[in-house]
Amino acid sequence: MNNKQFISELAQRMGYTAQDTQKMVYQLIEAMGDSFQEGDSVAIQNFGNFEVKKKLERIMVNPTTGQRMLVPPKLTLNFRISPTWKDQLKNGGAE
């Protein structure tokens, strides 16, 4: 499902126009992005949890040259799915 299909499906379910639904989805994504920039996690009930985690700096070895390099620390975004959805996916999507 691409973005356009998702927006039209959501608009149909909610009873809004596609333009209004698109604005709501973009506002949701923007608000989530702002929370991630602040280092906060976002939990969506019965869906999952988005967390910002910090990876520490580490030493990496180039396999071809054997040269050691220092990889700087960075922030990554992780998603942990809710147990309900995880069980449904394991069972092939059947409830």
PyMOL Python script that loads the backbone (N, CA, C, O; Angstrom):
from pymol import cmd

cmd.read_pdbstr("""\
ATOM      1  N   MET A   1       0.858  -1.173   0.000  1.00  0.00           N
ATOM      2  CA  MET A   1       0.000   0.000   0.000  1.00  0.00           C
ATOM      3  C   MET A   1       0.897   1.226   0.000  1.00  0.00           C
ATOM      4  O   MET A   1       1.746   1.383   0.877  1.00  0.00           O
ATOM      5  N   ASN A   2       0.709   2.080  -0.973  1.00  0.00           N
ATOM      6  CA  ASN A   2       1.499   3.308  -1.017  1.00  0.00           C
ATOM      7  C   ASN A   2       0.782   4.421  -0.238  1.00  0.00           C
ATOM      8  O   ASN A   2      -0.304   4.218   0.306  1.00  0.00           O
ATOM      9  N   ASN A   3       1.411   5.591  -0.201  1.00  0.00           N
ATOM     10  CA  ASN A   3       0.891   6.703   0.585  1.00  0.00           C
ATOM     11  C   ASN A   3      -0.502   7.130   0.126  1.00  0.00           C
ATOM     12  O   ASN A   3      -1.384   7.360   0.954  1.00  0.00           O
ATOM     13  N   LYS A   4      -0.703   7.237  -1.183  1.00  0.00           N
ATOM     14  CA  LYS A   4      -1.983   7.688  -1.718  1.00  0.00           C
ATOM     15  C   LYS A   4      -3.098   6.712  -1.368  1.00  0.00           C
ATOM     16  O   LYS A   4      -4.191   7.130  -0.988  1.00  0.00           O
ATOM     17  N   GLN A   5      -2.830   5.418  -1.493  1.00  0.00           N
ATOM     18  CA  GLN A   5      -3.821   4.393  -1.145  1.00  0.00           C
ATOM     19  C   GLN A   5      -4.131   4.418   0.352  1.00  0.00           C
ATOM     20  O   GLN A   5      -5.283   4.273   0.762  1.00  0.00           O
ATOM     21  N   PHE A   6      -3.086   4.605   1.159  1.00  0.00           N
ATOM     22  CA  PHE A   6      -3.279   4.657   2.612  1.00  0.00           C
ATOM     23  C   PHE A   6      -4.159   5.839   2.998  1.00  0.00           C
ATOM     24  O   PHE A   6      -5.078   5.693   3.804  1.00  0.00           O
ATOM     25  N   ILE A   7      -3.882   7.008   2.426  1.00  0.00           N
ATOM     26  CA  ILE A   7      -4.660   8.214   2.736  1.00  0.00           C
ATOM     27  C   ILE A   7      -6.118   8.030   2.314  1.00  0.00           C
ATOM     28  O   ILE A   7      -7.026   8.385   3.066  1.00  0.00           O
ATOM     29  N   SER A   8      -6.350   7.486   1.135  1.00  0.00           N
ATOM     30  CA  SER A   8      -7.735   7.325   0.679  1.00  0.00           C
ATOM     31  C   SER A   8      -8.489   6.292   1.521  1.00  0.00           C
ATOM     32  O   SER A   8      -9.673   6.476   1.803  1.00  0.00           O
ATOM     33  N   GLU A   9      -7.822   5.217   1.922  1.00  0.00           N
ATOM     34  CA  GLU A   9      -8.455   4.207   2.783  1.00  0.00           C
ATOM     35  C   GLU A   9      -8.797   4.807   4.149  1.00  0.00           C
ATOM     36  O   GLU A   9      -9.889   4.591   4.675  1.00  0.00           O
ATOM     37  N   LEU A  10      -7.858   5.556   4.710  1.00  0.00           N
ATOM     38  CA  LEU A  10      -8.079   6.186   6.011  1.00  0.00           C
ATOM     39  C   LEU A  10      -9.185   7.234   5.933  1.00  0.00           C
ATOM     40  O   LEU A  10     -10.001   7.337   6.849  1.00  0.00           O
ATOM     41  N   ALA A  11      -9.222   8.006   4.857  1.00  0.00           N
ATOM     42  CA  ALA A  11     -10.260   9.023   4.680  1.00  0.00           C
ATOM     43  C   ALA A  11     -11.634   8.370   4.589  1.00  0.00           C
ATOM     44  O   ALA A  11     -12.609   8.874   5.147  1.00  0.00           O
ATOM     45  N   GLN A  12     -11.703   7.263   3.894  1.00  0.00           N
ATOM     46  CA  GLN A  12     -12.979   6.559   3.760  1.00  0.00           C
ATOM     47  C   GLN A  12     -13.450   6.022   5.113  1.00  0.00           C
ATOM     48  O   GLN A  12     -14.633   6.108   5.443  1.00  0.00           O
ATOM     49  N   ARG A  13     -12.527   5.472   5.884  1.00  0.00           N
ATOM     50  CA  ARG A  13     -12.899   4.929   7.202  1.00  0.00           C
ATOM     51  C   ARG A  13     -13.312   6.013   8.178  1.00  0.00           C
ATOM     52  O   ARG A  13     -14.210   5.802   8.994  1.00  0.00           O
ATOM     53  N   MET A  14     -12.663   7.180   8.106  1.00  0.00           N
ATOM     54  CA  MET A  14     -12.935   8.246   9.066  1.00  0.00           C
ATOM     55  C   MET A  14     -14.055   9.174   8.628  1.00  0.00           C
ATOM     56  O   MET A  14     -14.616   9.894   9.454  1.00  0.00           O
ATOM     57  N   GLY A  15     -14.389   9.169   7.344  1.00  0.00           N
ATOM     58  CA  GLY A  15     -15.449  10.042   6.862  1.00  0.00           C
ATOM     59  C   GLY A  15     -14.997  11.459   6.579  1.00  0.00           C
ATOM     60  O   GLY A  15     -15.821  12.372   6.537  1.00  0.00           O
ATOM     61  N   TYR A  16     -13.689  11.662   6.381  1.00  0.00           N
ATOM     62  CA  TYR A  16     -13.146  12.969   6.034  1.00  0.00           C
ATOM     63  C   TYR A  16     -12.750  12.972   4.570  1.00  0.00           C
ATOM     64  O   TYR A  16     -12.741  11.931   3.913  1.00  0.00           O
ATOM     65  N   THR A  17     -12.423  14.157   4.065  1.00  0.00           N
ATOM     66  CA  THR A  17     -11.912  14.237   2.703  1.00  0.00           C
ATOM     67  C   THR A  17     -10.460  13.761   2.687  1.00  0.00           C
ATOM     68  O   THR A  17      -9.803  13.708   3.727  1.00  0.00           O
ATOM     69  N   ALA A  18      -9.974  13.421   1.509  1.00  0.00           N
ATOM     70  CA  ALA A  18      -8.591  12.948   1.387  1.00  0.00           C
ATOM     71  C   ALA A  18      -7.605  14.055   1.769  1.00  0.00           C
ATOM     72  O   ALA A  18      -6.565  13.777   2.366  1.00  0.00           O
ATOM     73  N   GLN A  19      -7.923  15.301   1.430  1.00  0.00           N
ATOM     74  CA  GLN A  19      -7.029  16.414   1.775  1.00  0.00           C
ATOM     75  C   GLN A  19      -6.929  16.602   3.283  1.00  0.00           C
ATOM     76  O   GLN A  19      -5.835  16.775   3.819  1.00  0.00           O
ATOM     77  N   ASP A  20      -8.073  16.568   3.970  1.00  0.00           N
ATOM     78  CA  ASP A  20      -8.062  16.725   5.427  1.00  0.00           C
ATOM     79  C   ASP A  20      -7.319  15.570   6.096  1.00  0.00           C
ATOM     80  O   ASP A  20      -6.572  15.776   7.052  1.00  0.00           O
ATOM     81  N   THR A  21      -7.526  14.371   5.595  1.00  0.00           N
ATOM     82  CA  THR A  21      -6.854  13.205   6.159  1.00  0.00           C
ATOM     83  C   THR A  21      -5.357  13.293   5.938  1.00  0.00           C
ATOM     84  O   THR A  21      -4.579  12.948   6.826  1.00  0.00           O
ATOM     85  N   GLN A  22      -4.943  13.751   4.766  1.00  0.00           N
ATOM     86  CA  GLN A  22      -3.529  13.886   4.474  1.00  0.00           C
ATOM     87  C   GLN A  22      -2.881  14.900   5.418  1.00  0.00           C
ATOM     88  O   GLN A  22      -1.772  14.683   5.906  1.00  0.00           O
ATOM     89  N   LYS A  23      -3.581  16.007   5.671  1.00  0.00           N
ATOM     90  CA  LYS A  23      -3.071  17.020   6.599  1.00  0.00           C
ATOM     91  C   LYS A  23      -2.918  16.433   8.002  1.00  0.00           C
ATOM     92  O   LYS A  23      -1.926  16.695   8.683  1.00  0.00           O
ATOM     93  N   MET A  24      -3.908  15.636   8.434  1.00  0.00           N
ATOM     94  CA  MET A  24      -3.833  15.032   9.769  1.00  0.00           C
ATOM     95  C   MET A  24      -2.661  14.063   9.869  1.00  0.00           C
ATOM     96  O   MET A  24      -1.944  14.048  10.870  1.00  0.00           O
ATOM     97  N   VAL A  25      -2.472  13.262   8.840  1.00  0.00           N
ATOM     98  CA  VAL A  25      -1.365  12.290   8.860  1.00  0.00           C
ATOM     99  C   VAL A  25      -0.029  13.021   8.884  1.00  0.00           C
ATOM    100  O   VAL A  25       0.868  12.641   9.637  1.00  0.00           O
ATOM    101  N   TYR A  26       0.117  14.064   8.070  1.00  0.00           N
ATOM    102  CA  TYR A  26       1.373  14.816   8.065  1.00  0.00           C
ATOM    103  C   TYR A  26       1.617  15.507   9.399  1.00  0.00           C
ATOM    104  O   TYR A  26       2.757  15.572   9.860  1.00  0.00           O
ATOM    105  N   GLN A  27       0.564  16.023  10.028  1.00  0.00           N
ATOM    106  CA  GLN A  27       0.715  16.645  11.342  1.00  0.00           C
ATOM    107  C   GLN A  27       1.139  15.612  12.394  1.00  0.00           C
ATOM    108  O   GLN A  27       1.968  15.901  13.258  1.00  0.00           O
ATOM    109  N   LEU A  28       0.565  14.413  12.312  1.00  0.00           N
ATOM    110  CA  LEU A  28       0.947  13.336  13.227  1.00  0.00           C
ATOM    111  C   LEU A  28       2.417  12.991  13.062  1.00  0.00           C
ATOM    112  O   LEU A  28       3.144  12.867  14.048  1.00  0.00           O
ATOM    113  N   ILE A  29       2.853  12.837  11.827  1.00  0.00           N
ATOM    114  CA  ILE A  29       4.248  12.488  11.563  1.00  0.00           C
ATOM    115  C   ILE A  29       5.183  13.612  12.008  1.00  0.00           C
ATOM    116  O   ILE A  29       6.260  13.350  12.544  1.00  0.00           O
ATOM    117  N   GLU A  30       4.777  14.844  11.788  1.00  0.00           N
ATOM    118  CA  GLU A  30       5.596  15.982  12.211  1.00  0.00           C
ATOM    119  C   GLU A  30       5.714  16.036  13.734  1.00  0.00           C
ATOM    120  O   GLU A  30       6.796  16.292  14.263  1.00  0.00           O
ATOM    121  N   ALA A  31       4.610  15.797  14.436  1.00  0.00           N
ATOM    122  CA  ALA A  31       4.632  15.805  15.900  1.00  0.00           C
ATOM    123  C   ALA A  31       5.514  14.668  16.426  1.00  0.00           C
ATOM    124  O   ALA A  31       6.265  14.853  17.384  1.00  0.00           O
ATOM    125  N   MET A  32       5.421  13.495  15.798  1.00  0.00           N
ATOM    126  CA  MET A  32       6.277  12.380  16.205  1.00  0.00           C
ATOM    127  C   MET A  32       7.744  12.721  15.960  1.00  0.00           C
ATOM    128  O   MET A  32       8.596  12.418  16.795  1.00  0.00           O
ATOM    129  N   GLY A  33       8.044  13.344  14.830  1.00  0.00           N
ATOM    130  CA  GLY A  33       9.416  13.746  14.516  1.00  0.00           C
ATOM    131  C   GLY A  33       9.961  14.732  15.531  1.00  0.00           C
ATOM    132  O   GLY A  33      11.124  14.644  15.924  1.00  0.00           O
ATOM    133  N   ASP A  34       9.125  15.675  15.961  1.00  0.00           N
ATOM    134  CA  ASP A  34       9.554  16.635  16.985  1.00  0.00           C
ATOM    135  C   ASP A  34       9.890  15.919  18.290  1.00  0.00           C
ATOM    136  O   ASP A  34      10.858  16.270  18.964  1.00  0.00           O
ATOM    137  N   SER A  35       9.088  14.914  18.643  1.00  0.00           N
ATOM    138  CA  SER A  35       9.363  14.153  19.865  1.00  0.00           C
ATOM    139  C   SER A  35      10.673  13.379  19.740  1.00  0.00           C
ATOM    140  O   SER A  35      11.444  13.292  20.696  1.00  0.00           O
ATOM    141  N   PHE A  36      10.918  12.821  18.566  1.00  0.00           N
ATOM    142  CA  PHE A  36      12.165  12.077  18.365  1.00  0.00           C
ATOM    143  C   PHE A  36      13.374  13.001  18.440  1.00  0.00           C
ATOM    144  O   PHE A  36      14.418  12.611  18.965  1.00  0.00           O
ATOM    145  N   GLN A  37      13.245  14.225  17.920  1.00  0.00           N
ATOM    146  CA  GLN A  37      14.350  15.185  17.978  1.00  0.00           C
ATOM    147  C   GLN A  37      14.697  15.536  19.424  1.00  0.00           C
ATOM    148  O   GLN A  37      15.854  15.813  19.740  1.00  0.00           O
ATOM    149  N   GLU A  38      13.687  15.523  20.303  1.00  0.00           N
ATOM    150  CA  GLU A  38      13.917  15.812  21.717  1.00  0.00           C
ATOM    151  C   GLU A  38      14.401  14.586  22.480  1.00  0.00           C
ATOM    152  O   GLU A  38      14.753  14.687  23.656  1.00  0.00           O
ATOM    153  N   GLY A  39      14.421  13.431  21.823  1.00  0.00           N
ATOM    154  CA  GLY A  39      14.885  12.206  22.466  1.00  0.00           C
ATOM    155  C   GLY A  39      13.790  11.448  23.187  1.00  0.00           C
ATOM    156  O   GLY A  39      14.075  10.500  23.918  1.00  0.00           O
ATOM    157  N   ASP A  40      12.532  11.850  22.992  1.00  0.00           N
ATOM    158  CA  ASP A  40      11.414  11.187  23.653  1.00  0.00           C
ATOM    159  C   ASP A  40      10.945   9.991  22.830  1.00  0.00           C
ATOM    160  O   ASP A  40      11.134   9.944  21.614  1.00  0.00           O
ATOM    161  N   SER A  41      10.334   9.031  23.511  1.00  0.00           N
ATOM    162  CA  SER A  41       9.744   7.904  22.802  1.00  0.00           C
ATOM    163  C   SER A  41       8.252   8.179  22.588  1.00  0.00           C
ATOM    164  O   SER A  41       7.645   8.981  23.298  1.00  0.00           O
ATOM    165  N   VAL A  42       7.676   7.495  21.590  1.00  0.00           N
ATOM    166  CA  VAL A  42       6.258   7.650  21.291  1.00  0.00           C
ATOM    167  C   VAL A  42       5.628   6.262  21.341  1.00  0.00           C
ATOM    168  O   VAL A  42       6.016   5.364  20.594  1.00  0.00           O
ATOM    169  N   ALA A  43       4.654   6.098  22.231  1.00  0.00           N
ATOM    170  CA  ALA A  43       3.959   4.818  22.369  1.00  0.00           C
ATOM    171  C   ALA A  43       2.543   4.967  21.831  1.00  0.00           C
ATOM    172  O   ALA A  43       1.805   5.864  22.238  1.00  0.00           O
ATOM    173  N   ILE A  44       2.170   4.082  20.915  1.00  0.00           N
ATOM    174  CA  ILE A  44       0.827   4.071  20.362  1.00  0.00           C
ATOM    175  C   ILE A  44       0.167   2.788  20.847  1.00  0.00           C
ATOM    176  O   ILE A  44       0.584   1.686  20.492  1.00  0.00           O
ATOM    177  N   GLN A  45      -0.862   2.949  21.659  1.00  0.00           N
ATOM    178  CA  GLN A  45      -1.517   1.812  22.287  1.00  0.00           C
ATOM    179  C   GLN A  45      -2.028   0.818  21.245  1.00  0.00           C
ATOM    180  O   GLN A  45      -2.592   1.213  20.225  1.00  0.00           O
ATOM    181  N   ASN A  46      -1.829  -0.449  21.506  1.00  0.00           N
ATOM    182  CA  ASN A  46      -2.228  -1.566  20.643  1.00  0.00           C
ATOM    183  C   ASN A  46      -1.533  -1.546  19.282  1.00  0.00           C
ATOM    184  O   ASN A  46      -1.987  -2.215  18.354  1.00  0.00           O
ATOM    185  N   PHE A  47      -0.447  -0.797  19.146  1.00  0.00           N
ATOM    186  CA  PHE A  47       0.316  -0.797  17.900  1.00  0.00           C
ATOM    187  C   PHE A  47       1.785  -1.051  18.152  1.00  0.00           C
ATOM    188  O   PHE A  47       2.351  -2.010  17.629  1.00  0.00           O
ATOM    189  N   GLY A  48       2.414  -0.186  18.959  1.00  0.00           N
ATOM    190  CA  GLY A  48       3.824  -0.379  19.247  1.00  0.00           C
ATOM    191  C   GLY A  48       4.446   0.846  19.881  1.00  0.00           C
ATOM    192  O   GLY A  48       3.763   1.807  20.234  1.00  0.00           O
ATOM    193  N   ASN A  49       5.777   0.786  20.018  1.00  0.00           N
ATOM    194  CA  ASN A  49       6.521   1.819  20.704  1.00  0.00           C
ATOM    195  C   ASN A  49       7.720   2.226  19.856  1.00  0.00           C
ATOM    196  O   ASN A  49       8.526   1.380  19.469  1.00  0.00           O
ATOM    197  N   PHE A  50       7.840   3.521  19.568  1.00  0.00           N
ATOM    198  CA  PHE A  50       8.994   4.071  18.867  1.00  0.00           C
ATOM    199  C   PHE A  50       9.935   4.657  19.916  1.00  0.00           C
ATOM    200  O   PHE A  50       9.520   5.465  20.747  1.00  0.00           O
ATOM    201  N   GLU A  51      11.206   4.247  19.875  1.00  0.00           N
ATOM    202  CA  GLU A  51      12.179   4.724  20.849  1.00  0.00           C
ATOM    203  C   GLU A  51      13.409   5.267  20.141  1.00  0.00           C
ATOM    204  O   GLU A  51      13.835   4.736  19.115  1.00  0.00           O
ATOM    205  N   VAL A  52      13.978   6.339  20.701  1.00  0.00           N
ATOM    206  CA  VAL A  52      15.250   6.860  20.232  1.00  0.00           C
ATOM    207  C   VAL A  52      16.323   6.272  21.146  1.00  0.00           C
ATOM    208  O   VAL A  52      16.290   6.457  22.362  1.00  0.00           O
ATOM    209  N   LYS A  53      17.268   5.564  20.543  1.00  0.00           N
ATOM    210  CA  LYS A  53      18.352   4.956  21.317  1.00  0.00           C
ATOM    211  C   LYS A  53      19.679   5.518  20.847  1.00  0.00           C
ATOM    212  O   LYS A  53      19.844   5.858  19.675  1.00  0.00           O
ATOM    213  N   LYS A  54      20.619   5.612  21.768  1.00  0.00           N
ATOM    214  CA  LYS A  54      21.943   6.121  21.441  1.00  0.00           C
ATOM    215  C   LYS A  54      22.898   4.949  21.292  1.00  0.00           C
ATOM    216  O   LYS A  54      23.043   4.135  22.204  1.00  0.00           O
ATOM    217  N   LYS A  55      23.550   4.867  20.137  1.00  0.00           N
ATOM    218  CA  LYS A  55      24.593   3.870  19.937  1.00  0.00           C
ATOM    219  C   LYS A  55      25.909   4.506  20.335  1.00  0.00           C
ATOM    220  O   LYS A  55      26.230   5.612  19.901  1.00  0.00           O
ATOM    221  N   LEU A  56      26.660   3.816  21.150  1.00  0.00           N
ATOM    222  CA  LEU A  56      27.931   4.344  21.623  1.00  0.00           C
ATOM    223  C   LEU A  56      28.978   4.292  20.521  1.00  0.00           C
ATOM    224  O   LEU A  56      28.835   3.564  19.538  1.00  0.00           O
ATOM    225  N   GLU A  57      30.036   5.083  20.706  1.00  0.00           N
ATOM    226  CA  GLU A  57      31.113   5.018  19.726  1.00  0.00           C
ATOM    227  C   GLU A  57      31.819   3.675  19.838  1.00  0.00           C
ATOM    228  O   GLU A  57      31.875   3.070  20.908  1.00  0.00           O
ATOM    229  N   ARG A  58      32.355   3.225  18.713  1.00  0.00           N
ATOM    230  CA  ARG A  58      32.990   1.914  18.686  1.00  0.00           C
ATOM    231  C   ARG A  58      34.115   1.920  17.670  1.00  0.00           C
ATOM    232  O   ARG A  58      34.231   2.826  16.845  1.00  0.00           O
ATOM    233  N   ILE A  59      34.932   0.900  17.748  1.00  0.00           N
ATOM    234  CA  ILE A  59      36.035   0.750  16.814  1.00  0.00           C
ATOM    235  C   ILE A  59      35.634  -0.286  15.776  1.00  0.00           C
ATOM    236  O   ILE A  59      35.203  -1.388  16.117  1.00  0.00           O
ATOM    237  N   MET A  60      35.782   0.080  14.498  1.00  0.00           N
ATOM    238  CA  MET A  60      35.444  -0.805  13.403  1.00  0.00           C
ATOM    239  C   MET A  60      36.722  -1.144  12.646  1.00  0.00           C
ATOM    240  O   MET A  60      37.614  -0.304  12.527  1.00  0.00           O
ATOM    241  N   VAL A  61      36.814  -2.359  12.137  1.00  0.00           N
ATOM    242  CA  VAL A  61      37.971  -2.774  11.352  1.00  0.00           C
ATOM    243  C   VAL A  61      37.527  -2.992   9.912  1.00  0.00           C
ATOM    244  O   VAL A  61      36.593  -3.751   9.654  1.00  0.00           O
ATOM    245  N   ASN A  62      38.194  -2.330   8.977  1.00  0.00           N
ATOM    246  CA  ASN A  62      37.922  -2.517   7.565  1.00  0.00           C
ATOM    247  C   ASN A  62      38.435  -3.907   7.170  1.00  0.00           C
ATOM    248  O   ASN A  62      39.625  -4.177   7.331  1.00  0.00           O
ATOM    249  N   PRO A  63      37.572  -4.796   6.656  1.00  0.00           N
ATOM    250  CA  PRO A  63      38.008  -6.170   6.395  1.00  0.00           C
ATOM    251  C   PRO A  63      39.045  -6.300   5.267  1.00  0.00           C
ATOM    252  O   PRO A  63      39.843  -7.237   5.269  1.00  0.00           O
ATOM    253  N   THR A  64      39.035  -5.373   4.315  1.00  0.00           N
ATOM    254  CA  THR A  64      39.990  -5.498   3.211  1.00  0.00           C
ATOM    255  C   THR A  64      41.369  -4.955   3.551  1.00  0.00           C
ATOM    256  O   THR A  64      42.383  -5.548   3.182  1.00  0.00           O
ATOM    257  N   THR A  65      41.409  -3.824   4.259  1.00  0.00           N
ATOM    258  CA  THR A  65      42.708  -3.205   4.569  1.00  0.00           C
ATOM    259  C   THR A  65      43.182  -3.517   5.981  1.00  0.00           C
ATOM    260  O   THR A  65      44.370  -3.379   6.275  1.00  0.00           O
ATOM    261  N   GLY A  66      42.285  -3.929   6.851  1.00  0.00           N
ATOM    262  CA  GLY A  66      42.656  -4.181   8.246  1.00  0.00           C
ATOM    263  C   GLY A  66      42.810  -2.907   9.046  1.00  0.00           C
ATOM    264  O   GLY A  66      43.237  -2.952  10.200  1.00  0.00           O
ATOM    265  N   GLN A  67      42.470  -1.771   8.458  1.00  0.00           N
ATOM    266  CA  GLN A  67      42.594  -0.484   9.140  1.00  0.00           C
ATOM    267  C   GLN A  67      41.494  -0.324  10.178  1.00  0.00           C
ATOM    268  O   GLN A  67      40.329  -0.620   9.913  1.00  0.00           O
ATOM    269  N   ARG A  68      41.872   0.149  11.362  1.00  0.00           N
ATOM    270  CA  ARG A  68      40.912   0.378  12.435  1.00  0.00           C
ATOM    271  C   ARG A  68      40.430   1.823  12.373  1.00  0.00           C
ATOM    272  O   ARG A  68      41.222   2.751  12.207  1.00  0.00           O
ATOM    273  N   MET A  69      39.089   1.998  12.513  1.00  0.00           N
ATOM    274  CA  MET A  69      38.505   3.339  12.466  1.00  0.00           C
ATOM    275  C   MET A  69      37.558   3.505  13.645  1.00  0.00           C
ATOM    276  O   MET A  69      36.952   2.541  14.113  1.00  0.00           O
ATOM    277  N   LEU A  70      37.441   4.717  14.108  1.00  0.00           N
ATOM    278  CA  LEU A  70      36.537   5.039  15.195  1.00  0.00           C
ATOM    279  C   LEU A  70      35.209   5.506  14.604  1.00  0.00           C
ATOM    280  O   LEU A  70      35.166   6.484  13.858  1.00  0.00           O
ATOM    281  N   VAL A  71      34.125   4.802  14.941  1.00  0.00           N
ATOM    282  CA  VAL A  71      32.788   5.178  14.482  1.00  0.00           C
ATOM    283  C   VAL A  71      32.171   6.043  15.576  1.00  0.00           C
ATOM    284  O   VAL A  71      32.076   5.602  16.722  1.00  0.00           O
ATOM    285  N   PRO A  72      31.745   7.271  15.249  1.00  0.00           N
ATOM    286  CA  PRO A  72      31.206   8.175  16.274  1.00  0.00           C
ATOM    287  C   PRO A  72      29.842   7.699  16.794  1.00  0.00           C
ATOM    288  O   PRO A  72      29.165   6.913  16.131  1.00  0.00           O
ATOM    289  N   PRO A  73      29.447   8.172  17.968  1.00  0.00           N
ATOM    290  CA  PRO A  73      28.130   7.797  18.492  1.00  0.00           C
ATOM    291  C   PRO A  73      27.024   8.405  17.629  1.00  0.00           C
ATOM    292  O   PRO A  73      27.213   9.439  16.988  1.00  0.00           O
ATOM    293  N   LYS A  74      25.873   7.745  17.628  1.00  0.00           N
ATOM    294  CA  LYS A  74      24.748   8.263  16.858  1.00  0.00           C
ATOM    295  C   LYS A  74      23.440   7.834  17.489  1.00  0.00           C
ATOM    296  O   LYS A  74      23.396   6.898  18.288  1.00  0.00           O
ATOM    297  N   LEU A  75      22.369   8.533  17.120  1.00  0.00           N
ATOM    298  CA  LEU A  75      21.033   8.207  17.591  1.00  0.00           C
ATOM    299  C   LEU A  75      20.327   7.377  16.528  1.00  0.00           C
ATOM    300  O   LEU A  75      20.433   7.668  15.337  1.00  0.00           O
ATOM    301  N   THR A  76      19.604   6.339  16.957  1.00  0.00           N
ATOM    302  CA  THR A  76      18.830   5.514  16.029  1.00  0.00           C
ATOM    303  C   THR A  76      17.395   5.432  16.519  1.00  0.00           C
ATOM    304  O   THR A  76      17.119   5.576  17.710  1.00  0.00           O
ATOM    305  N   LEU A  77      16.492   5.198  15.585  1.00  0.00           N
ATOM    306  CA  LEU A  77      15.080   5.063  15.907  1.00  0.00           C
ATOM    307  C   LEU A  77      14.711   3.589  15.836  1.00  0.00           C
ATOM    308  O   LEU A  77      14.906   2.947  14.804  1.00  0.00           O
ATOM    309  N   ASN A  78      14.182   3.054  16.919  1.00  0.00           N
ATOM    310  CA  ASN A  78      13.780   1.650  16.989  1.00  0.00           C
ATOM    311  C   ASN A  78      12.277   1.559  17.185  1.00  0.00           C
ATOM    312  O   ASN A  78      11.666   2.432  17.800  1.00  0.00           O
ATOM    313  N   PHE A  79      11.687   0.491  16.657  1.00  0.00           N
ATOM    314  CA  PHE A  79      10.266   0.243  16.806  1.00  0.00           C
ATOM    315  C   PHE A  79      10.070  -1.141  17.402  1.00  0.00           C
ATOM    316  O   PHE A  79      10.632  -2.125  16.919  1.00  0.00           O
ATOM    317  N   ARG A  80       9.267  -1.206  18.455  1.00  0.00           N
ATOM    318  CA  ARG A  80       8.921  -2.491  19.062  1.00  0.00           C
ATOM    319  C   ARG A  80       7.415  -2.661  18.944  1.00  0.00           C
ATOM    320  O   ARG A  80       6.643  -1.881  19.502  1.00  0.00           O
ATOM    321  N   ILE A  81       7.008  -3.686  18.214  1.00  0.00           N
ATOM    322  CA  ILE A  81       5.596  -3.931  17.943  1.00  0.00           C
ATOM    323  C   ILE A  81       4.904  -4.448  19.202  1.00  0.00           C
ATOM    324  O   ILE A  81       5.533  -5.088  20.045  1.00  0.00           O
ATOM    325  N   SER A  82       3.603  -4.167  19.326  1.00  0.00           N
ATOM    326  CA  SER A  82       2.854  -4.629  20.487  1.00  0.00           C
ATOM    327  C   SER A  82       2.707  -6.148  20.442  1.00  0.00           C
ATOM    328  O   SER A  82       2.679  -6.728  19.357  1.00  0.00           O
ATOM    329  N   PRO A  83       2.613  -6.794  21.590  1.00  0.00           N
ATOM    330  CA  PRO A  83       2.475  -8.252  21.622  1.00  0.00           C
ATOM    331  C   PRO A  83       1.244  -8.765  20.880  1.00  0.00           C
ATOM    332  O   PRO A  83       1.273  -9.859  20.317  1.00  0.00           O
ATOM    333  N   THR A  84       0.167  -7.988  20.876  1.00  0.00           N
ATOM    334  CA  THR A  84      -1.050  -8.400  20.186  1.00  0.00           C
ATOM    335  C   THR A  84      -0.802  -8.544  18.687  1.00  0.00           C
ATOM    336  O   THR A  84      -1.148  -9.562  18.088  1.00  0.00           O
ATOM    337  N   TRP A  85      -0.199  -7.518  18.089  1.00  0.00           N
ATOM    338  CA  TRP A  85       0.097  -7.567  16.655  1.00  0.00           C
ATOM    339  C   TRP A  85       1.143  -8.624  16.342  1.00  0.00           C
ATOM    340  O   TRP A  85       1.083  -9.287  15.307  1.00  0.00           O
ATOM    341  N   LYS A  86       2.099  -8.773  17.246  1.00  0.00           N
ATOM    342  CA  LYS A  86       3.155  -9.766  17.029  1.00  0.00           C
ATOM    343  C   LYS A  86       2.562 -11.170  16.960  1.00  0.00           C
ATOM    344  O   LYS A  86       2.939 -11.966  16.100  1.00  0.00           O
ATOM    345  N   ASP A  87       1.639 -11.471  17.863  1.00  0.00           N
ATOM    346  CA  ASP A  87       0.984 -12.780  17.864  1.00  0.00           C
ATOM    347  C   ASP A  87       0.145 -12.975  16.600  1.00  0.00           C
ATOM    348  O   ASP A  87       0.144 -14.060  16.018  1.00  0.00           O
ATOM    349  N   GLN A  88      -0.567 -11.930  16.174  1.00  0.00           N
ATOM    350  CA  GLN A  88      -1.380 -12.028  14.965  1.00  0.00           C
ATOM    351  C   GLN A  88      -0.526 -12.306  13.744  1.00  0.00           C
ATOM    352  O   GLN A  88      -0.904 -13.109  12.891  1.00  0.00           O
ATOM    353  N   LEU A  89       0.625 -11.648  13.652  1.00  0.00           N
ATOM    354  CA  LEU A  89       1.511 -11.860  12.508  1.00  0.00           C
ATOM    355  C   LEU A  89       2.121 -13.255  12.522  1.00  0.00           C
ATOM    356  O   LEU A  89       2.312 -13.862  11.468  1.00  0.00           O
ATOM    357  N   LYS A  90       2.426 -13.764  13.710  1.00  0.00           N
ATOM    358  CA  LYS A  90       2.976 -15.111  13.818  1.00  0.00           C
ATOM    359  C   LYS A  90       1.955 -16.157  13.358  1.00  0.00           C
ATOM    360  O   LYS A  90       2.319 -17.187  12.790  1.00  0.00           O
ATOM    361  N   ASN A  91       0.679 -15.878  13.610  1.00  0.00           N
ATOM    362  CA  ASN A  91      -0.386 -16.801  13.252  1.00  0.00           C
ATOM    363  C   ASN A  91      -0.910 -16.574  11.833  1.00  0.00           C
ATOM    364  O   ASN A  91      -1.978 -17.079  11.488  1.00  0.00           O
ATOM    365  N   GLY A  92      -0.192 -15.839  11.022  1.00  0.00           N
ATOM    366  CA  GLY A  92      -0.590 -15.614   9.641  1.00  0.00           C
ATOM    367  C   GLY A  92      -1.638 -14.542   9.464  1.00  0.00           C
ATOM    368  O   GLY A  92      -2.298 -14.508   8.426  1.00  0.00           O
ATOM    369  N   GLY A  93      -1.819 -13.662  10.437  1.00  0.00           N
ATOM    370  CA  GLY A  93      -2.777 -12.565  10.324  1.00  0.00           C
ATOM    371  C   GLY A  93      -4.176 -12.904  10.792  1.00  0.00           C
ATOM    372  O   GLY A  93      -5.033 -12.021  10.834  1.00  0.00           O
ATOM    373  N   ALA A  94      -4.436 -14.145  11.145  1.00  0.00           N
ATOM    374  CA  ALA A  94      -5.771 -14.528  11.623  1.00  0.00           C
ATOM    375  C   ALA A  94      -5.901 -14.194  13.088  1.00  0.00           C
ATOM    376  O   ALA A  94      -4.954 -14.361  13.857  1.00  0.00           O
ATOM    377  N   GLU A  95      -7.051 -13.731  13.473  1.00  0.00           N
ATOM    378  CA  GLU A  95      -7.285 -13.382  14.888  1.00  0.00           C
ATOM    379  C   GLU A  95      -7.677 -14.586  15.694  1.00  0.00           C
ATOM    380  O   GLU A  95      -7.911 -14.474  16.898  1.00  0.00           O
TER     381      GLU A  95
END
""", "prot")
cmd.dss("prot")
cmd.show_as("cartoon", "prot")
cmd.util.cbc("prot")
cmd.orient("prot")
